[in-house]
Amino acid sequence: MWAVAGVYAIVHVVSGRRYIGSSKNIKERMSVHAKDLRTGKHHNGHLQRFFDSDGPSSLIATIIETCDKEEIFSREQQWLDLERQPLNTRSKVIYLPGPIPISIERRQEIGRRNAALWTDPVKRQDLLNARSPQTPERRLQVSETFKKAWADPSYRDKMSKRKGHTQPHREGE
């Protein structure tokens, strides 16, 4: 049911406010939202703060409507226009049809500029700091969440199977 094109909402159950989105495959998009929220890297600050403060059960995903792939952006915009206080950070849907073609010369220029940034020790440290915006408190919270998850034998077995291990995880190993 979820692997369909259409418009969806992520509802903050405490406030009733909704984030409106659309996708050609809602199931895949929900997986990306969930991963980004779990890792503290979601692009929407409202959703991330609600997830962090109220927990994952405070956000519920729901399909608003299914539609043809060609209609998802116009339908998303119509639903977004109906929201009184959406959690979306933009009031207009931005359609990005795919990768923007870049000439080989432009790619080389970007590569040279990036290489120069990484070789300068001060700029390199600035880049590294910008890539790790998590506070020590957030890191501790994520660490505790993973410790709890890995303490569950069924979770360990599931992760072992994902990584291609044939034997289930056993205590003491």
Backbone torsions as a table, in degrees:
resi	resn	phi	psi	omega
1	MET	NA	-40.4	-174.6
2	TRP	-78.8	-17.9	-178.4
3	ALA	-84.4	58.7	-177.6
4	VAL	-130.4	162.6	173.9
5	ALA	-86.5	143.4	177.6
6	GLY	163.7	-163.5	-178.4
7	VAL	-111.7	137.4	-179.0
8	TYR	-130.0	167.1	174.6
9	ALA	-132.2	145.3	168.5
10	ILE	-112.3	115.0	-172.1
11	VAL	-101.8	130.2	171.4
12	HIS	-86.7	108.7	-170.8
13	VAL	-66.5	-24.6	-179.1
14	VAL	-71.2	-45.4	-176.5
15	SER	-99.0	-20.4	-176.8
16	GLY	82.2	-1.9	179.8
17	ARG	-74.5	151.3	-174.8
18	ARG	-127.0	143.8	168.6
19	TYR	-98.2	127.1	-178.5
20	ILE	-104.3	132.3	178.0
21	GLY	-144.0	171.6	176.4
22	SER	-143.0	158.3	-179.5
23	SER	-160.8	154.8	172.6
24	LYS	-74.8	-21.5	177.1
25	ASN	-142.8	95.4	-174.7
26	ILE	-61.4	-37.1	-179.8
27	LYS	-59.6	-47.8	179.0
28	GLU	-63.6	-41.4	-179.2
29	ARG	-64.0	-39.1	178.2
30	MET	-63.3	-37.4	177.9
31	SER	-62.3	-40.4	179.0
32	VAL	-66.6	-44.8	177.3
33	HIS	-57.4	-48.0	-177.3
34	ALA	-61.3	-45.2	180.0
35	LYS	-62.5	-45.6	-179.1
36	ASP	-63.1	-38.6	178.4
37	LEU	-68.2	-44.0	-179.8
38	ARG	-62.0	-35.7	-177.5
39	THR	-90.7	0.7	177.7
40	GLY	75.0	23.3	-174.8
41	LYS	-123.0	25.9	-178.0
42	HIS	-70.3	142.1	-177.2
43	HIS	-69.9	-19.1	-178.5
44	ASN	-101.9	110.7	-176.9
45	GLY	-61.5	-34.1	178.9
46	HIS	-62.1	-50.6	-179.3
47	LEU	-61.8	-42.0	-178.5
48	GLN	-63.7	-42.6	179.0
49	ARG	-64.9	-41.7	177.9
50	PHE	-63.5	-42.4	179.1
51	PHE	-62.1	-46.1	-178.1
52	ASP	-67.3	-41.0	-174.4
53	SER	-85.7	-38.4	-174.7
54	ASP	-105.1	-7.7	178.1
55	GLY	90.3	164.6	-176.3
56	PRO	-63.0	-29.4	-178.3
57	SER	-73.2	-7.0	178.4
58	SER	-82.3	-9.2	178.8
59	LEU	-116.6	126.8	-179.4
60	ILE	-124.3	131.8	178.0
61	ALA	-94.6	142.6	178.2
62	THR	-147.8	145.9	175.7
63	ILE	-84.3	125.4	177.7
64	ILE	-82.7	-47.9	177.2
65	GLU	-160.0	150.5	172.1
66	THR	-98.7	151.0	-179.9
67	CYS	-159.6	174.5	176.0
68	ASP	-66.8	151.2	-179.4
69	LYS	-57.0	-33.4	-178.2
70	GLU	-70.7	-17.8	-175.3
71	GLU	-100.8	-6.8	-168.5
72	ILE	-59.7	-38.5	-176.2
73	PHE	-72.9	-40.4	178.4
74	SER	-68.4	-37.2	178.7
75	ARG	-69.8	-39.4	176.9
76	GLU	-60.0	-44.2	-179.5
77	GLN	-62.1	-40.5	179.2
78	GLN	-62.8	-42.1	178.8
79	TRP	-69.1	-38.3	178.7
80	LEU	-63.5	-38.3	178.3
81	ASP	-64.5	-26.7	-179.1
82	LEU	-80.3	-19.6	-177.6
83	GLU	-73.1	135.9	178.7
84	ARG	-79.3	-44.8	178.6
85	GLN	-137.0	73.4	-178.4
86	PRO	-68.3	156.1	175.0
87	LEU	-81.5	-8.9	178.5
88	ASN	-61.8	143.5	179.8
89	THR	-85.8	-14.7	177.3
90	ARG	-120.0	144.5	178.9
91	SER	-90.7	-10.8	179.3
92	LYS	-118.5	137.8	177.8
93	VAL	-74.8	132.4	178.7
94	ILE	-105.7	122.3	-180.0
95	TYR	-97.8	118.6	175.2
96	LEU	-113.6	107.1	-172.2
97	PRO	-70.4	-9.4	-179.1
98	GLY	148.6	-168.4	-178.8
99	PRO	-62.2	141.0	178.0
100	ILE	-87.3	124.8	-177.8
101	PRO	-65.3	134.6	179.2
102	ILE	-124.9	134.8	-179.6
103	SER	-67.5	159.1	179.3
104	ILE	-61.9	-38.9	179.5
105	GLU	-62.2	-43.1	179.8
106	ARG	-65.7	-40.5	177.5
107	ARG	-61.3	-42.6	179.5
108	GLN	-64.1	-40.6	178.0
109	GLU	-61.8	-45.2	178.3
110	ILE	-62.4	-41.7	178.6
111	GLY	-61.1	-43.6	178.6
112	ARG	-63.3	-42.3	-179.5
113	ARG	-65.1	-43.1	179.0
114	ASN	-65.7	-39.8	178.3
115	ALA	-61.0	-40.9	178.8
116	ALA	-63.5	-38.8	179.1
117	LEU	-63.1	-42.6	-176.0
118	TRP	-74.9	-21.8	180.0
119	THR	-84.6	-21.2	176.3
120	ASP	-79.5	116.9	-174.1
121	PRO	-59.0	-38.0	-179.3
122	VAL	-68.6	-47.3	179.7
123	LYS	-66.3	-35.7	178.0
124	ARG	-60.6	-45.2	179.7
125	GLN	-64.7	-39.5	175.9
126	ASP	-59.7	-42.9	178.8
127	LEU	-63.9	-43.2	-180.0
128	LEU	-65.2	-39.6	178.0
129	ASN	-65.1	-38.4	180.0
130	ALA	-68.1	-27.8	-178.6
131	ARG	-81.7	-12.7	-177.5
132	SER	-123.8	68.5	-175.2
133	PRO	-78.9	-0.8	-176.1
134	GLN	-69.8	137.7	176.9
135	THR	-78.8	160.9	176.3
136	PRO	-57.8	-34.4	179.4
137	GLU	-64.8	-42.8	179.6
138	ARG	-65.6	-41.0	177.9
139	ARG	-60.6	-42.2	178.7
140	LEU	-63.6	-41.8	179.2
141	GLN	-61.5	-45.5	179.0
142	VAL	-63.9	-42.7	178.9
143	SER	-59.3	-45.8	179.4
144	GLU	-63.6	-38.4	178.5
145	THR	-62.0	-44.7	179.3
146	PHE	-68.0	-37.2	177.7
147	LYS	-60.4	-43.4	178.5
148	LYS	-63.3	-43.1	-179.2
149	ALA	-62.8	-46.3	-177.3
150	TRP	-72.3	-16.4	175.9
151	ALA	-72.3	-18.1	-179.7
152	ASP	-85.5	116.5	-178.2
153	PRO	-58.0	-35.7	-179.5
154	SER	-67.0	-34.8	177.3
155	TYR	-67.3	-43.3	179.1
156	ARG	-60.9	-43.5	178.9
157	ASP	-63.1	-43.1	179.3
158	LYS	-60.5	-44.4	-179.2
159	MET	-68.9	-35.2	177.2
160	SER	-63.1	-42.8	178.6
161	LYS	-63.8	-39.3	178.5
162	ARG	-61.4	-35.9	-178.3
163	LYS	-84.8	1.8	175.1
164	GLY	89.6	9.6	177.4
165	HIS	-75.5	138.4	-177.7
166	THR	-89.6	-27.0	-179.2
167	GLN	-96.2	136.9	176.4
168	PRO	-66.3	156.0	178.7
169	HIS	-67.8	136.2	177.9
170	ARG	-120.8	148.3	179.4
171	GLU	-56.4	143.3	176.0
172	GLY	83.9	0.9	-179.7
173	GLU	-104.3	NA	NA
